[in-house]
Amino acid sequence: MSTRSGQIGESQACNYLKRHGYHILARNIRLARGELDIICRKEDLVIFVEVKAHQDRESALLAVDEDKCSRIRSAALAWLGGHDNYASMQCRFDLIIITPRLGLPAWLGPHIEHMEDIIR
C-alpha cells in the first residue's frame, strides 16, 4: 500500500490478525508479479491477506477485481517458490476491509471486516 491511510490500515489489519491467533510472517512484499500486503500463518495454513482501507465497503470490494486477484495469486506463487519451508503448506487468500465508523466516537476505531478464502 502506498498511501498513508493504506499503511495505517495495514497496521490495523496486522493487529487484528495477531489478536485472532495469526502469526505475521511478512508485510509489504513487492515481487515482479505483484505485491502482497500481509503474509501470515495460522496452524498449518499460510494466508495471503489483501488489505483495503476505503471510505466504504463497496469501493473496497470493487478494488479487488479479477486482475488484482490474478496478480495476488501470481505473487503468492513467487513468494512460495522462494520459501521452501512454506511451499508444501495449504494456502488461503483473505481480504480485510477497513472502513471508518461514521457517526461514532473515534476511540472505537475503524470497522474491520475479515473475509476468508476470497480467491479460488
Biopython code that builds the backbone (N, CA, C, O; Angstrom):
import numpy as np
from Bio.PDB.StructureBuilder import StructureBuilder

atoms = [
    (1, "MET", "N", (0.847, -1.173, 0.000)),
    (1, "MET", "CA", (0.000, 0.000, 0.000)),
    (1, "MET", "C", (0.889, 1.233, 0.000)),
    (1, "MET", "O", (1.892, 1.282, 0.713)),
    (2, "SER", "N", (0.531, 2.201, -0.779)),
    (2, "SER", "CA", (1.426, 3.342, -0.911)),
    (2, "SER", "C", (0.950, 4.568, -0.137)),
    (2, "SER", "O", (1.763, 5.431, 0.193)),
    (3, "THR", "N", (-0.322, 4.665, 0.158)),
    (3, "THR", "CA", (-0.808, 5.860, 0.840)),
    (3, "THR", "C", (-0.691, 5.716, 2.349)),
    (3, "THR", "O", (-0.606, 4.610, 2.883)),
    (4, "ARG", "N", (-0.688, 6.840, 3.008)),
    (4, "ARG", "CA", (-0.596, 6.850, 4.481)),
    (4, "ARG", "C", (-1.775, 6.091, 5.099)),
    (4, "ARG", "O", (-1.583, 5.300, 6.023)),
    (5, "SER", "N", (-2.984, 6.324, 4.600)),
    (5, "SER", "CA", (-4.147, 5.626, 5.161)),
    (5, "SER", "C", (-4.047, 4.125, 4.909)),
    (5, "SER", "O", (-4.503, 3.322, 5.723)),
    (6, "GLY", "N", (-3.446, 3.747, 3.774)),
    (6, "GLY", "CA", (-3.243, 2.331, 3.498)),
    (6, "GLY", "C", (-2.266, 1.696, 4.460)),
    (6, "GLY", "O", (-2.474, 0.567, 4.904)),
    (7, "GLN", "N", (-1.199, 2.411, 4.790)),
    (7, "GLN", "CA", (-0.204, 1.899, 5.742)),
    (7, "GLN", "C", (-0.813, 1.766, 7.133)),
    (7, "GLN", "O", (-0.555, 0.795, 7.844)),
    (8, "ILE", "N", (-1.624, 2.754, 7.515)),
    (8, "ILE", "CA", (-2.305, 2.679, 8.814)),
    (8, "ILE", "C", (-3.264, 1.491, 8.816)),
    (8, "ILE", "O", (-3.329, 0.734, 9.785)),
    (9, "GLY", "N", (-4.002, 1.338, 7.727)),
    (9, "GLY", "CA", (-4.940, 0.222, 7.612)),
    (9, "GLY", "C", (-4.238, -1.119, 7.690)),
    (9, "GLY", "O", (-4.740, -2.056, 8.311)),
    (10, "GLU", "N", (-3.095, -1.209, 7.069)),
    (10, "GLU", "CA", (-2.333, -2.448, 7.112)),
    (10, "GLU", "C", (-1.870, -2.765, 8.539)),
    (10, "GLU", "O", (-1.913, -3.920, 8.961)),
    (11, "SER", "N", (-1.434, -1.756, 9.271)),
    (11, "SER", "CA", (-1.037, -1.964, 10.671)),
    (11, "SER", "C", (-2.240, -2.396, 11.505)),
    (11, "SER", "O", (-2.118, -3.272, 12.361)),
    (12, "GLN", "N", (-3.392, -1.791, 11.264)),
    (12, "GLN", "CA", (-4.609, -2.185, 11.978)),
    (12, "GLN", "C", (-4.977, -3.635, 11.644)),
    (12, "GLN", "O", (-5.403, -4.393, 12.516)),
    (13, "ALA", "N", (-4.810, -4.006, 10.382)),
    (13, "ALA", "CA", (-5.106, -5.385, 9.974)),
    (13, "ALA", "C", (-4.158, -6.364, 10.667)),
    (13, "ALA", "O", (-4.590, -7.426, 11.115)),
    (14, "CYS", "N", (-2.875, -6.021, 10.759)),
    (14, "CYS", "CA", (-1.916, -6.884, 11.452)),
    (14, "CYS", "C", (-2.288, -7.058, 12.921)),
    (14, "CYS", "O", (-2.239, -8.166, 13.455)),
    (15, "ASN", "N", (-2.658, -5.967, 13.563)),
    (15, "ASN", "CA", (-3.077, -6.050, 14.966)),
    (15, "ASN", "C", (-4.303, -6.940, 15.114)),
    (15, "ASN", "O", (-4.376, -7.752, 16.037)),
    (16, "TYR", "N", (-5.254, -6.793, 14.219)),
    (16, "TYR", "CA", (-6.461, -7.623, 14.224)),
    (16, "TYR", "C", (-6.077, -9.099, 14.077)),
    (16, "TYR", "O", (-6.535, -9.947, 14.843)),
    (17, "LEU", "N", (-5.236, -9.393, 13.089)),
    (17, "LEU", "CA", (-4.839, -10.785, 12.847)),
    (17, "LEU", "C", (-4.117, -11.381, 14.056)),
    (17, "LEU", "O", (-4.380, -12.523, 14.434)),
    (18, "LYS", "N", (-3.221, -10.623, 14.656)),
    (18, "LYS", "CA", (-2.496, -11.108, 15.842)),
    (18, "LYS", "C", (-3.467, -11.419, 16.975)),
    (18, "LYS", "O", (-3.328, -12.436, 17.654)),
    (19, "ARG", "N", (-4.453, -10.539, 17.180)),
    (19, "ARG", "CA", (-5.454, -10.773, 18.244)),
    (19, "ARG", "C", (-6.274, -12.037, 17.988)),
    (19, "ARG", "O", (-6.832, -12.620, 18.917)),
    (20, "HIS", "N", (-6.343, -12.453, 16.730)),
    (20, "HIS", "CA", (-7.125, -13.630, 16.364)),
    (20, "HIS", "C", (-6.260, -14.867, 16.100)),
    (20, "HIS", "O", (-6.696, -15.809, 15.437)),
    (21, "GLY", "N", (-5.044, -14.855, 16.620)),
    (21, "GLY", "CA", (-4.217, -16.043, 16.598)),
    (21, "GLY", "C", (-3.364, -16.267, 15.363)),
    (21, "GLY", "O", (-2.831, -17.361, 15.177)),
    (22, "TYR", "N", (-3.226, -15.269, 14.525)),
    (22, "TYR", "CA", (-2.382, -15.384, 13.335)),
    (22, "TYR", "C", (-0.962, -14.916, 13.670)),
    (22, "TYR", "O", (-0.772, -14.008, 14.480)),
    (23, "HIS", "N", (0.016, -15.542, 13.043)),
    (23, "HIS", "CA", (1.414, -15.156, 13.200)),
    (23, "HIS", "C", (1.838, -14.460, 11.905)),
    (23, "HIS", "O", (1.788, -15.064, 10.834)),
    (24, "ILE", "N", (2.251, -13.202, 11.998)),
    (24, "ILE", "CA", (2.647, -12.427, 10.825)),
    (24, "ILE", "C", (4.032, -12.892, 10.363)),
    (24, "ILE", "O", (4.990, -12.878, 11.135)),
    (25, "LEU", "N", (4.122, -13.299, 9.101)),
    (25, "LEU", "CA", (5.393, -13.740, 8.518)),
    (25, "LEU", "C", (6.088, -12.616, 7.767)),
    (25, "LEU", "O", (7.312, -12.494, 7.815)),
    (26, "ALA", "N", (5.302, -11.793, 7.070)),
    (26, "ALA", "CA", (5.893, -10.715, 6.270)),
    (26, "ALA", "C", (4.820, -9.687, 5.927)),
    (26, "ALA", "O", (3.620, -9.964, 5.944)),
    (27, "ARG", "N", (5.308, -8.483, 5.614)),
    (27, "ARG", "CA", (4.417, -7.380, 5.193)),
    (27, "ARG", "C", (5.049, -6.667, 4.011)),
    (27, "ARG", "O", (6.270, -6.629, 3.857)),
    (28, "ASN", "N", (4.176, -6.098, 3.174)),
    (28, "ASN", "CA", (4.628, -5.264, 2.046)),
    (28, "ASN", "C", (5.699, -5.932, 1.196)),
    (28, "ASN", "O", (6.777, -5.374, 0.991)),
    (29, "ILE", "N", (5.406, -7.092, 0.717)),
    (29, "ILE", "CA", (6.340, -7.817, -0.135)),
    (29, "ILE", "C", (6.059, -7.429, -1.585)),
    (29, "ILE", "O", (4.963, -7.645, -2.104)),
    (30, "ARG", "N", (7.076, -6.851, -2.223)),
    (30, "ARG", "CA", (6.947, -6.459, -3.624)),
    (30, "ARG", "C", (7.756, -7.437, -4.476)),
    (30, "ARG", "O", (8.962, -7.603, -4.297)),
    (31, "LEU", "N", (7.062, -8.066, -5.392)),
    (31, "LEU", "CA", (7.686, -9.002, -6.312)),
    (31, "LEU", "C", (7.395, -8.530, -7.733)),
    (31, "LEU", "O", (6.519, -7.693, -7.951)),
    (32, "ALA", "N", (8.126, -9.066, -8.682)),
    (32, "ALA", "CA", (7.918, -8.655, -10.078)),
    (32, "ALA", "C", (6.476, -8.898, -10.520)),
    (32, "ALA", "O", (5.960, -8.184, -11.379)),
    (33, "ARG", "N", (5.842, -9.881, -9.946)),
    (33, "ARG", "CA", (4.484, -10.248, -10.359)),
    (33, "ARG", "C", (3.383, -9.515, -9.599)),
    (33, "ARG", "O", (2.212, -9.623, -9.963)),
    (34, "GLY", "N", (3.732, -8.778, -8.557)),
    (34, "GLY", "CA", (2.712, -8.078, -7.790)),
    (34, "GLY", "C", (3.168, -7.803, -6.369)),
    (34, "GLY", "O", (4.335, -7.988, -6.023)),
    (35, "GLU", "N", (2.232, -7.362, -5.563)),
    (35, "GLU", "CA", (2.519, -7.007, -4.182)),
    (35, "GLU", "C", (1.639, -7.831, -3.251)),
    (35, "GLU", "O", (0.473, -8.099, -3.540)),
    (36, "LEU", "N", (2.228, -8.224, -2.127)),
    (36, "LEU", "CA", (1.487, -8.935, -1.088)),
    (36, "LEU", "C", (1.479, -8.048, 0.150)),
    (36, "LEU", "O", (2.537, -7.671, 0.654)),
    (37, "ASP", "N", (0.285, -7.714, 0.641)),
    (37, "ASP", "CA", (0.187, -6.821, 1.796)),
    (37, "ASP", "C", (0.654, -7.499, 3.074)),
    (37, "ASP", "O", (1.540, -6.997, 3.766)),
    (38, "ILE", "N", (0.051, -8.649, 3.385)),
    (38, "ILE", "CA", (0.398, -9.377, 4.615)),
    (38, "ILE", "C", (0.455, -10.862, 4.291)),
    (38, "ILE", "O", (-0.414, -11.401, 3.606)),
    (39, "ILE", "N", (1.494, -11.507, 4.795)),
    (39, "ILE", "CA", (1.579, -12.965, 4.726)),
    (39, "ILE", "C", (1.604, -13.431, 6.176)),
    (39, "ILE", "O", (2.429, -12.978, 6.969)),
    (40, "CYS", "N", (0.700, -14.334, 6.513)),
    (40, "CYS", "CA", (0.647, -14.813, 7.890)),
    (40, "CYS", "C", (0.395, -16.315, 7.916)),
    (40, "CYS", "O", (0.135, -16.952, 6.895)),
    (41, "ARG", "N", (0.483, -16.841, 9.108)),
    (41, "ARG", "CA", (0.294, -18.273, 9.297)),
    (41, "ARG", "C", (-0.636, -18.490, 10.475)),
    (41, "ARG", "O", (-0.574, -17.785, 11.483)),
    (42, "LYS", "N", (-1.498, -19.481, 10.323)),
    (42, "LYS", "CA", (-2.333, -19.919, 11.430)),
    (42, "LYS", "C", (-2.426, -21.433, 11.325)),
    (42, "LYS", "O", (-2.949, -21.978, 10.353)),
    (43, "GLU", "N", (-1.910, -22.090, 12.340)),
    (43, "GLU", "CA", (-1.804, -23.548, 12.360)),
    (43, "GLU", "C", (-1.003, -23.993, 11.141)),
    (43, "GLU", "O", (0.114, -23.512, 10.951)),
    (44, "ASP", "N", (-1.521, -24.884, 10.314)),
    (44, "ASP", "CA", (-0.786, -25.397, 9.157)),
    (44, "ASP", "C", (-1.224, -24.721, 7.861)),
    (44, "ASP", "O", (-1.255, -25.357, 6.807)),
    (45, "LEU", "N", (-1.556, -23.458, 7.934)),
    (45, "LEU", "CA", (-2.081, -22.728, 6.787)),
    (45, "LEU", "C", (-1.300, -21.434, 6.590)),
    (45, "LEU", "O", (-1.068, -20.695, 7.547)),
    (46, "VAL", "N", (-0.894, -21.157, 5.354)),
    (46, "VAL", "CA", (-0.280, -19.876, 5.011)),
    (46, "VAL", "C", (-1.376, -19.027, 4.378)),
    (46, "VAL", "O", (-2.052, -19.468, 3.449)),
    (47, "ILE", "N", (-1.549, -17.807, 4.887)),
    (47, "ILE", "CA", (-2.616, -16.932, 4.410)),
    (47, "ILE", "C", (-2.003, -15.666, 3.831)),
    (47, "ILE", "O", (-1.184, -15.001, 4.466)),
    (48, "PHE", "N", (-2.421, -15.352, 2.607)),
    (48, "PHE", "CA", (-2.020, -14.124, 1.938)),
    (48, "PHE", "C", (-3.201, -13.166, 2.078)),
    (48, "PHE", "O", (-4.299, -13.453, 1.602)),
    (49, "VAL", "N", (-2.970, -12.029, 2.733)),
    (49, "VAL", "CA", (-4.058, -11.106, 3.063)),
    (49, "VAL", "C", (-3.908, -9.820, 2.263)),
    (49, "VAL", "O", (-2.880, -9.146, 2.328)),
    (50, "GLU", "N", (-4.940, -9.496, 1.516)),
    (50, "GLU", "CA", (-5.033, -8.213, 0.827)),
    (50, "GLU", "C", (-5.790, -7.269, 1.755)),
    (50, "GLU", "O", (-6.845, -7.625, 2.281)),
    (51, "VAL", "N", (-5.255, -6.072, 1.955)),
    (51, "VAL", "CA", (-5.876, -5.100, 2.853)),
    (51, "VAL", "C", (-6.372, -3.922, 2.028)),
    (51, "VAL", "O", (-5.630, -3.355, 1.226)),
    (52, "LYS", "N", (-7.636, -3.560, 2.235)),
    (52, "LYS", "CA", (-8.222, -2.401, 1.560)),
    (52, "LYS", "C", (-8.795, -1.464, 2.619)),
    (52, "LYS", "O", (-9.762, -1.797, 3.305)),
    (53, "ALA", "N", (-8.184, -0.290, 2.738)),
    (53, "ALA", "CA", (-8.687, 0.752, 3.639)),
    (53, "ALA", "C", (-9.411, 1.772, 2.756)),
    (53, "ALA", "O", (-8.780, 2.541, 2.031)),
    (54, "HIS", "N", (-10.728, 1.766, 2.829)),
    (54, "HIS", "CA", (-11.554, 2.621, 1.979)),
    (54, "HIS", "C", (-12.619, 3.324, 2.822)),
    (54, "HIS", "O", (-12.843, 2.981, 3.983)),
    (55, "GLN", "N", (-13.256, 4.294, 2.220)),
    (55, "GLN", "CA", (-14.335, 5.008, 2.900)),
    (55, "GLN", "C", (-15.600, 4.160, 3.011)),
    (55, "GLN", "O", (-16.411, 4.366, 3.914)),
    (56, "ASP", "N", (-15.768, 3.200, 2.087)),
    (56, "ASP", "CA", (-16.951, 2.332, 2.160)),
    (56, "ASP", "C", (-16.601, 0.935, 1.649)),
    (56, "ASP", "O", (-15.641, 0.751, 0.900)),
    (57, "ARG", "N", (-17.388, -0.024, 2.063)),
    (57, "ARG", "CA", (-17.157, -1.437, 1.739)),
    (57, "ARG", "C", (-17.221, -1.702, 0.235)),
    (57, "ARG", "O", (-16.418, -2.466, -0.300)),
    (58, "GLU", "N", (-18.161, -1.079, -0.430)),
    (58, "GLU", "CA", (-18.375, -1.338, -1.851)),
    (58, "GLU", "C", (-17.149, -0.972, -2.690)),
    (58, "GLU", "O", (-16.751, -1.734, -3.571)),
    (59, "SER", "N", (-16.552, 0.189, -2.420)),
    (59, "SER", "CA", (-15.371, 0.588, -3.200)),
    (59, "SER", "C", (-14.188, -0.337, -2.911)),
    (59, "SER", "O", (-13.365, -0.586, -3.792)),
    (60, "ALA", "N", (-14.104, -0.838, -1.695)),
    (60, "ALA", "CA", (-13.040, -1.786, -1.366)),
    (60, "ALA", "C", (-13.219, -3.085, -2.148)),
    (60, "ALA", "O", (-12.254, -3.633, -2.678)),
    (61, "LEU", "N", (-14.441, -3.567, -2.216)),
    (61, "LEU", "CA", (-14.707, -4.801, -2.962)),
    (61, "LEU", "C", (-14.433, -4.620, -4.451)),
    (61, "LEU", "O", (-13.891, -5.516, -5.097)),
    (62, "LEU", "N", (-14.802, -3.475, -4.992)),
    (62, "LEU", "CA", (-14.562, -3.207, -6.407)),
    (62, "LEU", "C", (-13.078, -3.142, -6.741)),
    (62, "LEU", "O", (-12.682, -3.428, -7.872)),
    (63, "ALA", "N", (-12.259, -2.771, -5.771)),
    (63, "ALA", "CA", (-10.819, -2.666, -5.986)),
    (63, "ALA", "C", (-10.141, -4.034, -6.090)),
    (63, "ALA", "O", (-9.001, -4.131, -6.544)),
    (64, "VAL", "N", (-10.831, -5.071, -5.677)),
    (64, "VAL", "CA", (-10.272, -6.424, -5.747)),
    (64, "VAL", "C", (-10.929, -7.141, -6.926)),
    (64, "VAL", "O", (-11.723, -8.066, -6.757)),
    (65, "ASP", "N", (-10.573, -6.685, -8.114)),
    (65, "ASP", "CA", (-11.146, -7.248, -9.330)),
    (65, "ASP", "C", (-10.371, -8.489, -9.783)),
    (65, "ASP", "O", (-9.441, -8.928, -9.107)),
    (66, "GLU", "N", (-10.754, -9.037, -10.911)),
    (66, "GLU", "CA", (-10.134, -10.265, -11.416)),
    (66, "GLU", "C", (-8.638, -10.086, -11.668)),
    (66, "GLU", "O", (-7.842, -10.975, -11.363)),
    (67, "ASP", "N", (-8.256, -8.928, -12.229)),
    (67, "ASP", "CA", (-6.846, -8.661, -12.487)),
    (67, "ASP", "C", (-6.051, -8.603, -11.187)),
    (67, "ASP", "O", (-4.951, -9.150, -11.110)),
    (68, "LYS", "N", (-6.597, -7.949, -10.169)),
    (68, "LYS", "CA", (-5.923, -7.846, -8.878)),
    (68, "LYS", "C", (-5.750, -9.234, -8.264)),
    (68, "LYS", "O", (-4.683, -9.550, -7.738)),
    (69, "CYS", "N", (-6.788, -10.059, -8.328)),
    (69, "CYS", "CA", (-6.710, -11.419, -7.787)),
    (69, "CYS", "C", (-5.646, -12.237, -8.508)),
    (69, "CYS", "O", (-4.923, -13.009, -7.880)),
    (70, "SER", "N", (-5.550, -12.072, -9.809)),
    (70, "SER", "CA", (-4.546, -12.779, -10.595)),
    (70, "SER", "C", (-3.132, -12.365, -10.175)),
    (70, "SER", "O", (-2.245, -13.210, -10.053)),
    (71, "ARG", "N", (-2.926, -11.059, -9.953)),
    (71, "ARG", "CA", (-1.612, -10.581, -9.524)),
    (71, "ARG", "C", (-1.263, -11.076, -8.123)),
    (71, "ARG", "O", (-0.110, -11.414, -7.855)),
    (72, "ILE", "N", (-2.247, -11.122, -7.232)),
    (72, "ILE", "CA", (-2.015, -11.624, -5.873)),
    (72, "ILE", "C", (-1.628, -13.101, -5.928)),
    (72, "ILE", "O", (-0.671, -13.521, -5.277)),
    (73, "ARG", "N", (-2.366, -13.874, -6.697)),
    (73, "ARG", "CA", (-2.085, -15.307, -6.824)),
    (73, "ARG", "C", (-0.676, -15.529, -7.391)),
    (73, "ARG", "O", (0.076, -16.365, -6.891)),
    (74, "SER", "N", (-0.337, -14.788, -8.418)),
    (74, "SER", "CA", (0.982, -14.913, -9.040)),
    (74, "SER", "C", (2.102, -14.526, -8.068)),
    (74, "SER", "O", (3.123, -15.210, -7.986)),
    (75, "ALA", "N", (1.906, -13.440, -7.342)),
    (75, "ALA", "CA", (2.905, -13.010, -6.357)),
    (75, "ALA", "C", (3.040, -14.047, -5.240)),
    (75, "ALA", "O", (4.147, -14.310, -4.770)),
    (76, "ALA", "N", (1.935, -14.626, -4.821)),
    (76, "ALA", "CA", (1.984, -15.653, -3.768)),
    (76, "ALA", "C", (2.783, -16.867, -4.230)),
    (76, "ALA", "O", (3.585, -17.411, -3.471)),
    (77, "LEU", "N", (2.567, -17.290, -5.475)),
    (77, "LEU", "CA", (3.324, -18.427, -6.006)),
    (77, "LEU", "C", (4.813, -18.108, -6.063)),
    (77, "LEU", "O", (5.648, -18.959, -5.757)),
    (78, "ALA", "N", (5.140, -16.888, -6.454)),
    (78, "ALA", "CA", (6.548, -16.478, -6.498)),
    (78, "ALA", "C", (7.145, -16.474, -5.096)),
    (78, "ALA", "O", (8.271, -16.933, -4.904)),
    (79, "TRP", "N", (6.407, -15.963, -4.115)),
    (79, "TRP", "CA", (6.905, -15.927, -2.738)),
    (79, "TRP", "C", (7.109, -17.346, -2.211)),
    (79, "TRP", "O", (8.131, -17.640, -1.591)),
    (80, "LEU", "N", (6.141, -18.219, -2.457)),
    (80, "LEU", "CA", (6.267, -19.605, -2.009)),
    (80, "LEU", "C", (7.460, -20.287, -2.657)),
    (80, "LEU", "O", (8.114, -21.118, -2.027)),
    (81, "GLY", "N", (7.754, -19.945, -3.917)),
    (81, "GLY", "CA", (8.894, -20.519, -4.612)),
    (81, "GLY", "C", (10.217, -20.181, -3.951)),
    (81, "GLY", "O", (11.196, -20.909, -4.115)),
    (82, "GLY", "N", (10.258, -19.088, -3.209)),
    (82, "GLY", "CA", (11.475, -18.695, -2.511)),
    (82, "GLY", "C", (11.491, -19.068, -1.048)),
    (82, "GLY", "O", (12.435, -18.736, -0.332)),
    (83, "HIS", "N", (10.454, -19.756, -0.592)),
    (83, "HIS", "CA", (10.354, -20.140, 0.821)),
    (83, "HIS", "C", (9.949, -21.608, 0.920)),
    (83, "HIS", "O", (8.781, -21.934, 1.133)),
    (84, "ASP", "N", (10.931, -22.478, 0.763)),
    (84, "ASP", "CA", (10.674, -23.916, 0.730)),
    (84, "ASP", "C", (9.953, -24.433, 1.976)),
    (84, "ASP", "O", (9.174, -25.383, 1.895)),
    (85, "ASN", "N", (10.208, -23.817, 3.112)),
    (85, "ASN", "CA", (9.587, -24.296, 4.362)),
    (85, "ASN", "C", (8.076, -24.059, 4.386)),
    (85, "ASN", "O", (7.388, -24.645, 5.222)),
    (86, "TYR", "N", (7.539, -23.225, 3.503)),
    (86, "TYR", "CA", (6.096, -22.988, 3.430)),
    (86, "TYR", "C", (5.474, -23.537, 2.151)),
    (86, "TYR", "O", (4.250, -23.617, 2.048)),
    (87, "ALA", "N", (6.294, -23.914, 1.181)),
    (87, "ALA", "CA", (5.803, -24.286, -0.152)),
    (87, "ALA", "C", (4.853, -25.484, -0.143)),
    (87, "ALA", "O", (3.981, -25.575, -1.007)),
    (88, "SER", "N", (5.001, -26.393, 0.802)),
    (88, "SER", "CA", (4.142, -27.582, 0.825)),
    (88, "SER", "C", (2.883, -27.387, 1.680)),
    (88, "SER", "O", (2.058, -28.295, 1.778)),
    (89, "MET", "N", (2.732, -26.227, 2.289)),
    (89, "MET", "CA", (1.573, -25.978, 3.158)),
    (89, "MET", "C", (0.364, -25.547, 2.346)),
    (89, "MET", "O", (0.503, -25.021, 1.241)),
    (90, "GLN", "N", (-0.807, -25.768, 2.890)),
    (90, "GLN", "CA", (-2.037, -25.275, 2.289)),
    (90, "GLN", "C", (-2.045, -23.753, 2.360)),
    (90, "GLN", "O", (-1.535, -23.171, 3.317)),
    (91, "CYS", "N", (-2.622, -23.109, 1.350)),
    (91, "CYS", "CA", (-2.665, -21.650, 1.303)),
    (91, "CYS", "C", (-4.105, -21.167, 1.188)),
    (91, "CYS", "O", (-4.992, -21.873, 0.709)),
    (92, "ARG", "N", (-4.296, -19.945, 1.643)),
    (92, "ARG", "CA", (-5.604, -19.301, 1.544)),
    (92, "ARG", "C", (-5.370, -17.835, 1.238)),
    (92, "ARG", "O", (-4.344, -17.266, 1.609)),
    (93, "PHE", "N", (-6.329, -17.230, 0.558)),
    (93, "PHE", "CA", (-6.272, -15.810, 0.229)),
    (93, "PHE", "C", (-7.439, -15.117, 0.923)),
    (93, "PHE", "O", (-8.600, -15.449, 0.686)),
    (94, "ASP", "N", (-7.121, -14.156, 1.777)),
    (94, "ASP", "CA", (-8.134, -13.423, 2.538)),
    (94, "ASP", "C", (-8.133, -11.958, 2.150)),
    (94, "ASP", "O", (-7.182, -11.451, 1.555)),
    (95, "LEU", "N", (-9.214, -11.295, 2.500)),
    (95, "LEU", "CA", (-9.347, -9.855, 2.296)),
    (95, "LEU", "C", (-9.769, -9.233, 3.616)),
    (95, "LEU", "O", (-10.691, -9.715, 4.274)),
    (96, "ILE", "N", (-9.092, -8.165, 3.997)),
    (96, "ILE", "CA", (-9.518, -7.380, 5.154)),
    (96, "ILE", "C", (-9.888, -6.000, 4.646)),
    (96, "ILE", "O", (-9.084, -5.310, 4.019)),
    (97, "ILE", "N", (-11.124, -5.613, 4.932)),
    (97, "ILE", "CA", (-11.632, -4.294, 4.551)),
    (97, "ILE", "C", (-11.722, -3.456, 5.818)),
    (97, "ILE", "O", (-12.309, -3.870, 6.818)),
    (98, "ILE", "N", (-11.131, -2.273, 5.755)),
    (98, "ILE", "CA", (-11.138, -1.358, 6.889)),
    (98, "ILE", "C", (-11.864, -0.087, 6.467)),
    (98, "ILE", "O", (-11.462, 0.595, 5.524)),
    (99, "THR", "N", (-12.935, 0.212, 7.183)),
    (99, "THR", "CA", (-13.733, 1.404, 6.888)),
    (99, "THR", "C", (-13.966, 2.192, 8.171)),
    (99, "THR", "O", (-13.985, 1.614, 9.258)),
    (100, "PRO", "N", (-14.142, 3.503, 8.056)),
    (100, "PRO", "CA", (-14.408, 4.301, 9.260)),
    (100, "PRO", "C", (-15.802, 4.008, 9.814)),
    (100, "PRO", "O", (-16.718, 3.640, 9.079)),
    (101, "ARG", "N", (-15.934, 4.178, 11.108)),
    (101, "ARG", "CA", (-17.247, 4.048, 11.761)),
    (101, "ARG", "C", (-17.869, 5.439, 11.781)),
    (101, "ARG", "O", (-17.579, 6.252, 12.658)),
    (102, "LEU", "N", (-18.705, 5.692, 10.826)),
    (102, "LEU", "CA", (-19.302, 7.020, 10.701)),
    (102, "LEU", "C", (-20.272, 7.303, 11.838)),
    (102, "LEU", "O", (-21.114, 6.473, 12.178)),
    (103, "GLY", "N", (-20.139, 8.480, 12.415)),
    (103, "GLY", "CA", (-21.053, 8.915, 13.462)),
    (103, "GLY", "C", (-20.776, 8.341, 14.833)),
    (103, "GLY", "O", (-21.538, 8.587, 15.768)),
    (104, "LEU", "N", (-19.710, 7.587, 14.975)),
    (104, "LEU", "CA", (-19.369, 7.004, 16.275)),
    (104, "LEU", "C", (-18.061, 7.606, 16.767)),
    (104, "LEU", "O", (-17.273, 8.119, 15.972)),
    (105, "PRO", "N", (-17.828, 7.548, 18.068)),
    (105, "PRO", "CA", (-16.588, 8.129, 18.613)),
    (105, "PRO", "C", (-15.341, 7.489, 18.010)),
    (105, "PRO", "O", (-15.314, 6.288, 17.740)),
    (106, "ALA", "N", (-14.316, 8.303, 17.803)),
    (106, "ALA", "CA", (-13.073, 7.842, 17.173)),
    (106, "ALA", "C", (-12.392, 6.742, 17.991)),
    (106, "ALA", "O", (-11.706, 5.890, 17.427)),
    (107, "TRP", "N", (-12.575, 6.754, 19.311)),
    (107, "TRP", "CA", (-11.889, 5.758, 20.130)),
    (107, "TRP", "C", (-12.369, 4.339, 19.847)),
    (107, "TRP", "O", (-11.702, 3.377, 20.229)),
    (108, "LEU", "N", (-13.511, 4.192, 19.187)),
    (108, "LEU", "CA", (-13.993, 2.856, 18.827)),
    (108, "LEU", "C", (-13.137, 2.225, 17.718)),
    (108, "LEU", "O", (-13.150, 1.010, 17.524)),
    (109, "GLY", "N", (-12.400, 3.068, 17.004)),
    (109, "GLY", "CA", (-11.569, 2.555, 15.919)),
    (109, "GLY", "C", (-12.395, 2.249, 14.691)),
    (109, "GLY", "O", (-13.615, 2.412, 14.700)),
    (110, "PRO", "N", (-11.737, 1.805, 13.634)),
    (110, "PRO", "CA", (-12.432, 1.536, 12.385)),
    (110, "PRO", "C", (-13.201, 0.213, 12.435)),
    (110, "PRO", "O", (-13.017, -0.599, 13.342)),
    (111, "HIS", "N", (-14.046, 0.026, 11.461)),
    (111, "HIS", "CA", (-14.735, -1.255, 11.293)),
    (111, "HIS", "C", (-13.806, -2.150, 10.478)),
    (111, "HIS", "O", (-13.323, -1.750, 9.418)),
    (112, "ILE", "N", (-13.559, -3.349, 10.967)),
    (112, "ILE", "CA", (-12.681, -4.300, 10.276)),
    (112, "ILE", "C", (-13.503, -5.523, 9.908)),
    (112, "ILE", "O", (-14.090, -6.186, 10.764)),
    (113, "GLU", "N", (-13.528, -5.805, 8.603)),
    (113, "GLU", "CA", (-14.240, -6.978, 8.093)),
    (113, "GLU", "C", (-13.206, -7.929, 7.500)),
    (113, "GLU", "O", (-12.434, -7.543, 6.623)),
    (114, "HIS", "N", (-13.193, -9.153, 7.974)),
    (114, "HIS", "CA", (-12.235, -10.157, 7.512)),
    (114, "HIS", "C", (-13.000, -11.191, 6.688)),
    (114, "HIS", "O", (-13.863, -11.902, 7.203)),
    (115, "MET", "N", (-12.671, -11.259, 5.414)),
    (115, "MET", "CA", (-13.299, -12.223, 4.513)),
    (115, "MET", "C", (-12.263, -13.286, 4.167)),
    (115, "MET", "O", (-11.208, -12.977, 3.614)),
    (116, "GLU", "N", (-12.566, -14.528, 4.491)),
    (116, "GLU", "CA", (-11.634, -15.622, 4.260)),
    (116, "GLU", "C", (-11.860, -16.290, 2.912)),
    (116, "GLU", "O", (-12.983, -16.361, 2.415)),
    (117, "ASP", "N", (-10.765, -16.778, 2.333)),
    (117, "ASP", "CA", (-10.810, -17.616, 1.139)),
    (117, "ASP", "C", (-11.512, -16.917, -0.039)),
    (117, "ASP", "O", (-12.477, -17.439, -0.596)),
    (118, "ILE", "N", (-11.012, -15.735, -0.405)),
    (118, "ILE", "CA", (-11.678, -14.939, -1.445)),
    (118, "ILE", "C", (-11.249, -15.312, -2.862)),
    (118, "ILE", "O", (-11.941, -14.967, -3.819)),
    (119, "ILE", "N", (-10.121, -16.007, -3.016)),
    (119, "ILE", "CA", (-9.637, -16.403, -4.330)),
    (119, "ILE", "C", (-9.555, -17.925, -4.371)),
    (119, "ILE", "O", (-8.980, -18.547, -3.478)),
    (120, "ARG", "N", (-10.123, -18.508, -5.394)),
    (120, "ARG", "CA", (-10.075, -19.981, -5.535)),
    (120, "ARG", "C", (-9.377, -20.346, -6.800)),
    (120, "ARG", "O", (-9.231, -21.530, -7.105)),
]
sb = StructureBuilder()
sb.init_structure("model")
sb.init_model(0)
sb.init_chain("A")
sb.init_seg("    ")
for serial, (resi, resn, name, xyz) in enumerate(atoms, 1):
    if name == "N":
        sb.init_residue(resn, " ", resi, " ")
    sb.init_atom(name, np.array(xyz, "f"), 0.0, 1.0, " ", f" {name:<3s}", serial, name[0])
structure = sb.get_structure()
